[in-house]
Amino acid sequence: MPLFSSSKQEKKVKVTFANGLLFVEKADGKQQAFPLEWFPGLMNATEEEREDWKQTPTGIHFNALDVDVAL
């Protein structure tokens, strides 16, 4: 029997870009869309820079660009 267990699960999201928008799909299937105009760093980023992200407790952090998107 483990000494410590946690019921808190890491949530996964799906991030895509299309038509000047950032789409974030949460694990429950709900989707949010954000205009890239709100994030100039993302708007001008390369595909490689956009793919380099991690989920944080408050949203998404794009590592190479140092851009945070709150969810």
DSSP file (Angstrom, degrees, kcal/mol; ACC not computed):
  #  RESIDUE AA STRUCTURE BP1 BP2  ACC     N-H-->O    O-->H-N    N-H-->O    O-->H-N    TCO  KAPPA ALPHA  PHI   PSI    X-CA   Y-CA   Z-CA
    1    1 A M              0   0    0      0, 0.0     2,-0.0     0, 0.0     0, 0.0   0.000 360.0 360.0 360.0 130.5    0.0    0.0    0.0
    2    2 A P        -     0   0    0      0, 0.0     3,-0.1     0, 0.0     0, 0.0  -0.358 360.0-139.0 -69.8 148.6    1.5    3.4   -0.9
    3    3 A L  S    S+     0   0    0      1,-0.2     2,-0.4    -2,-0.0     0, 0.0   0.763  89.8  28.7 -74.9 -25.9    2.2    5.8    1.8
    4    4 A F        +     0   0    0      2,-0.0     2,-0.3     0, 0.0    -1,-0.2  -0.999  65.9 171.6-139.0 133.2    0.9    8.7   -0.3
    5    5 A S        -     0   0    0     -2,-0.4     2,-0.4    -3,-0.1     0, 0.0  -0.987  13.4-156.5-139.0 152.3   -1.7    8.9   -3.0
    6    6 A S        -     0   0    0     -2,-0.3    -2,-0.0     1,-0.1     0, 0.0  -0.990  14.7-161.9-131.1 134.6   -3.3   11.7   -4.8
    7    7 A S        +     0   0    0     -2,-0.4     2,-0.5     2,-0.1    -1,-0.1   0.526  64.5 108.6 -88.4  -5.9   -6.7   11.8   -6.5
    8    8 A K        -     0   0    0      1,-0.0     2,-0.3     2,-0.0    -2,-0.1  -0.602  56.4-160.5 -75.1 122.4   -5.6   14.9   -8.4
    9    9 A Q        -     0   0    0     -2,-0.5     2,-0.4     1,-0.0    -2,-0.1  -0.797  22.9-110.2-104.9 145.2   -5.0   14.0  -12.1
   10   10 A E        -     0   0    0     -2,-0.3     2,-0.3     1,-0.0    -1,-0.0  -0.601  35.7-134.1 -72.4 127.6   -3.0   16.0  -14.5
   11   11 A K        -     0   0    0     -2,-0.4     2,-0.4    15,-0.0    44,-0.1  -0.638  15.4-149.0 -85.7 140.8   -5.4   17.5  -17.1
   12   12 A K        -     0   0    0     -2,-0.3    15,-0.5     2,-0.0     2,-0.3  -0.861  13.1-172.4-109.4 143.9   -4.5   17.3  -20.7
   13   13 A V  E     -A   26   0A   0     -2,-0.4     2,-0.5    13,-0.2    13,-0.2  -0.909  19.0-133.4-129.7 160.2   -5.4   19.8  -23.4
   14   14 A K  E     -A   25   0A   0     11,-2.5    11,-2.9    -2,-0.3     2,-0.5  -0.964  19.5-160.7-114.3 130.7   -5.1   19.9  -27.2
   15   15 A V  E     +A   24   0A   0     -2,-0.5     2,-0.3     9,-0.2     9,-0.2  -0.951  17.7 162.4-116.5 127.0   -3.7   23.1  -28.8
   16   16 A T  E     -A   23   0A   0      7,-2.4     7,-3.2    -2,-0.5     2,-0.4  -0.947  24.4-144.1-138.5 161.3   -4.2   23.9  -32.4
   17   17 A F  E     +A   22   0A   0     -2,-0.3     2,-0.3     5,-0.2     5,-0.2  -0.984  28.4 149.3-127.1 136.5   -4.0   27.0  -34.6
   18   18 A A  E >   +A   21   0A   0      3,-2.0     3,-1.6    -2,-0.4    -2,-0.1  -0.918  61.7   0.0-164.9 140.6   -6.2   27.9  -37.6
   19   19 A N  T 3  S-     0   0    0     -2,-0.3     3,-0.1     1,-0.3    -2,-0.0   0.827 128.5 -50.1  51.8  41.6   -7.5   31.1  -39.3
   20   20 A G  T 3  S+     0   0    0      1,-0.2    16,-2.6    15,-0.1    17,-0.4   0.689 116.4 110.8  74.7  17.8   -5.8   33.5  -37.0
   21   21 A L  E <   -AB  18  35A   0     -3,-1.6    -3,-2.0    14,-0.2     2,-0.5  -0.926  61.4-140.0-126.8 150.2   -7.1   31.7  -33.9
   22   22 A L  E     -AB  17  34A   0     12,-3.1    12,-2.6    -2,-0.3     2,-0.5  -0.950  24.0-160.6-102.4 122.8   -5.6   29.6  -31.1
   23   23 A F  E     -AB  16  33A   0     -7,-3.2    -7,-2.4    -2,-0.5     2,-0.5  -0.907   7.7-170.8-108.0 132.1   -7.9   26.7  -30.1
   24   24 A V  E     -AB  15  32A   0      8,-2.8     8,-2.6    -2,-0.5     2,-0.6  -0.980   3.3-165.8-122.9 118.7   -7.6   24.9  -26.8
   25   25 A E  E     -AB  14  31A   0    -11,-2.9   -11,-2.5    -2,-0.5     6,-0.2  -0.917  12.9-147.3-106.5 122.5   -9.6   21.8  -26.3
   26   26 A K  E >   -A   13   0A   0      4,-3.0     3,-2.3    -2,-0.6   -13,-0.2  -0.326  30.7 -99.5 -83.5 168.0   -9.9   20.6  -22.7
   27   27 A A  T 3  S+     0   0    0    -15,-0.5    -1,-0.1     1,-0.3   -14,-0.1   0.776 122.4  58.8 -59.0 -28.5  -10.1   16.9  -21.6
   28   28 A D  T 3  S-     0   0    0      2,-0.1    -1,-0.3     1,-0.1     3,-0.1   0.424 120.9-106.7 -83.2   2.9  -13.8   17.2  -21.2
   29   29 A G  S <  S+     0   0    0     -3,-2.3     2,-0.2     1,-0.3    -2,-0.1   0.292  75.1 137.0  92.9 -10.0  -14.2   18.2  -24.9
   30   30 A K        -     0   0    0     -5,-0.1    -4,-3.0     1,-0.0     2,-0.4  -0.483  39.5-153.0 -72.4 141.5  -14.9   21.9  -24.3
   31   31 A Q  E     -B   25   0A   0     -6,-0.2     2,-0.4    -2,-0.2    -6,-0.2  -0.931  11.6-166.4-121.5 139.7  -13.1   24.2  -26.7
   32   32 A Q  E     -B   24   0A   0     -8,-2.6    -8,-2.8    -2,-0.4     2,-0.4  -0.942   7.9-155.2-119.7 146.1  -12.0   27.8  -26.3
   33   33 A A  E     -B   23   0A   0     -2,-0.4   -10,-0.2   -10,-0.2   -12,-0.0  -0.975   7.8-171.9-123.2 137.1  -10.8   30.0  -29.1
   34   34 A F  E     -B   22   0A   0    -12,-2.6   -12,-3.1    -2,-0.4     2,-0.2  -0.994  27.6-118.7-127.5 129.8   -8.5   33.0  -28.7
   35   35 A P  E >   -B   21   0A   0      0, 0.0     3,-1.8     0, 0.0     4,-0.3  -0.472  18.2-135.5 -64.4 134.5   -7.6   35.6  -31.4
   36   36 A L  G >  S+     0   0    0    -16,-2.6     3,-1.5     1,-0.3     7,-0.5   0.720 100.1  77.0 -65.0 -18.8   -3.9   35.5  -32.1
   37   37 A E  G 3  S+     0   0    0    -17,-0.4    -1,-0.3     1,-0.3   -16,-0.1   0.790  87.5  59.9 -59.3 -26.7   -4.1   39.3  -32.1
   38   38 A W  G <  S+     0   0    0     -3,-1.8    -1,-0.3     1,-0.3    -2,-0.2   0.709 111.2  41.0 -72.6 -19.7   -4.2   39.0  -28.3
   39   39 A F    X>  +     0   0    0     -3,-1.5     4,-2.0    -4,-0.3     3,-1.2  -0.716  65.5 178.3-130.9  79.3   -0.8   37.3  -28.3
   40   40 A P  H 3> S+     0   0    0      0, 0.0     4,-1.8     0, 0.0    -1,-0.1   0.823  81.8  60.8 -54.7 -33.3    1.5   39.0  -30.8
   41   41 A G  H 34 S+     0   0    0      1,-0.2     4,-0.1     2,-0.2    26,-0.1   0.874 109.5  41.6 -61.6 -36.7    4.3   36.6  -29.9
   42   42 A L  H X4 S+     0   0    0     -3,-1.2     3,-0.9    -6,-0.2    -1,-0.2   0.843 108.6  59.8 -76.8 -35.1    2.2   33.7  -31.1
   43   43 A M  H 3< S+     0   0    0     -4,-2.0    -2,-0.2    -7,-0.5    -1,-0.2   0.876 114.5  35.1 -62.0 -37.9    0.9   35.4  -34.1
   44   44 A N  T 3< S+     0   0    0     -4,-1.8    -1,-0.3    -8,-0.1    -2,-0.2   0.321  97.1 115.3 -98.9   7.2    4.4   35.9  -35.5
   45   45 A A    <   -     0   0    0     -3,-0.9     2,-0.1    -4,-0.1    -3,-0.1  -0.346  66.2-114.5 -79.9 156.7    5.8   32.6  -34.2
   46   46 A T     >  -     0   0    0      1,-0.1     4,-2.0    -2,-0.1     5,-0.2  -0.397  31.4-107.6 -78.9 165.6    7.0   29.7  -36.3
   47   47 A E  H  > S+     0   0    0      1,-0.2     4,-1.5     2,-0.2     5,-0.1   0.887 121.7  54.2 -61.2 -39.1    5.2   26.3  -36.2
   48   48 A E  H  > S+     0   0    0      1,-0.2     4,-0.6     2,-0.2    -1,-0.2   0.900 108.3  48.4 -62.5 -42.0    8.1   24.9  -34.2
   49   49 A E  H >4 S+     0   0    0      1,-0.2     3,-0.7     2,-0.2    15,-0.3   0.873 110.3  52.0 -66.4 -37.0    7.8   27.7  -31.6
   50   50 A R  H 3< S+     0   0    0     -4,-2.0    -1,-0.2     1,-0.2    -2,-0.2   0.791 106.0  54.5 -69.6 -28.0    4.0   27.2  -31.3
   51   51 A E  H 3< S+     0   0    0     -4,-1.5     2,-1.3    -5,-0.2    -1,-0.2   0.618  88.1  85.2 -81.1 -12.4    4.5   23.4  -30.7
   52   52 A D    <<  +     0   0    0     -3,-0.7    11,-1.4    -4,-0.6    12,-0.6  -0.658  66.5 121.6 -93.4  82.3    6.8   24.0  -27.8
   53   53 A W  E     -C   62   0B   0     -2,-1.3     2,-0.3     9,-0.3     9,-0.2  -0.915  41.3-158.9-139.1 163.6    4.3   24.4  -24.9
   54   54 A K  E     -C   61   0B   0      7,-2.2     7,-2.8    -2,-0.3     2,-0.4  -0.983  27.0-110.8-141.0 153.6    3.4   22.9  -21.6
   55   55 A Q  E     -C   60   0B   0     -2,-0.3     5,-0.3     5,-0.2   -43,-0.0  -0.680  35.1-169.9 -83.6 137.1    0.3   23.0  -19.4
   56   56 A T  E >   -C   59   0B   0      3,-2.8     3,-0.6    -2,-0.4     0, 0.0  -0.707  40.8 -96.7-116.9 170.7    0.5   25.0  -16.2
   57   57 A P  T 3  S+     0   0    0      0, 0.0     3,-0.1     0, 0.0    -2,-0.0   0.782 125.8  36.2 -59.4 -25.1   -1.8   25.2  -13.3
   58   58 A T  T 3  S-     0   0    0     12,-0.0    13,-2.3    13,-0.0     2,-0.3   0.508 130.0 -66.5-107.0  -5.7   -3.3   28.4  -14.7
   59   59 A G  E <  S-CD  56  70B   0     -3,-0.6    -3,-2.8    11,-0.3     2,-0.4  -0.862  78.3 -25.3 164.1-127.5   -3.2   27.6  -18.5
   60   60 A I  E     -CD  55  69B   0      9,-2.6     9,-2.8    -2,-0.3     2,-0.5  -0.977  40.4-159.1-130.0 139.4   -0.6   27.1  -21.1
   61   61 A H  E     -CD  54  68B   0     -7,-2.8    -7,-2.2    -2,-0.4     2,-0.8  -0.983  10.8-148.3-120.4 123.8    3.0   28.4  -21.3
   62   62 A F  E  >> -CD  53  67B   0      5,-3.2     4,-1.6    -2,-0.5     5,-1.3  -0.823  15.4-159.2 -90.5 108.3    4.8   28.6  -24.7
   63   63 A N  T  45S+     0   0    0    -11,-1.4     3,-0.4    -2,-0.8    -1,-0.2   0.906  82.8  43.5 -60.1 -54.2    8.4   27.9  -23.7
   64   64 A A  T  45S+     0   0    0    -12,-0.6    -1,-0.2   -15,-0.3   -14,-0.1   0.765 123.3  38.7 -66.8 -25.2   10.4   29.4  -26.6
   65   65 A L  T  45S-     0   0    0     -3,-0.3    -1,-0.2   -13,-0.3    -2,-0.2   0.578  97.2-133.1-101.7 -12.4    8.2   32.5  -26.7
   66   66 A D  T  <5 +     0   0    0     -4,-1.6     2,-0.4    -3,-0.4    -3,-0.2   0.925  56.1 146.1  53.8  48.4    7.7   33.1  -23.0
   67   67 A V  E   < -D   62   0B   0     -5,-1.3    -5,-3.2   -26,-0.1     2,-0.4  -0.951  34.0-158.7-116.9 133.8    4.0   33.6  -23.6
   68   68 A D  E     -D   61   0B   0     -2,-0.4     2,-0.5    -7,-0.2    -7,-0.2  -0.924   5.0-165.6-114.3 138.3    1.3   32.5  -21.2
   69   69 A V  E     -D   60   0B   0     -9,-2.8    -9,-2.6    -2,-0.4     2,-0.3  -0.982  16.6-143.8-121.4 117.0   -2.4   31.9  -22.0
   70   70 A A  E      D   59   0B   0     -2,-0.5   -11,-0.3   -11,-0.2   -12,-0.0  -0.620 360.0 360.0 -82.6 137.4   -4.7   31.7  -19.0
   71   71 A L              0   0    0    -13,-2.3   -12,-0.2    -2,-0.3    -1,-0.1   0.373 360.0 360.0-112.6 360.0   -7.6   29.2  -19.2
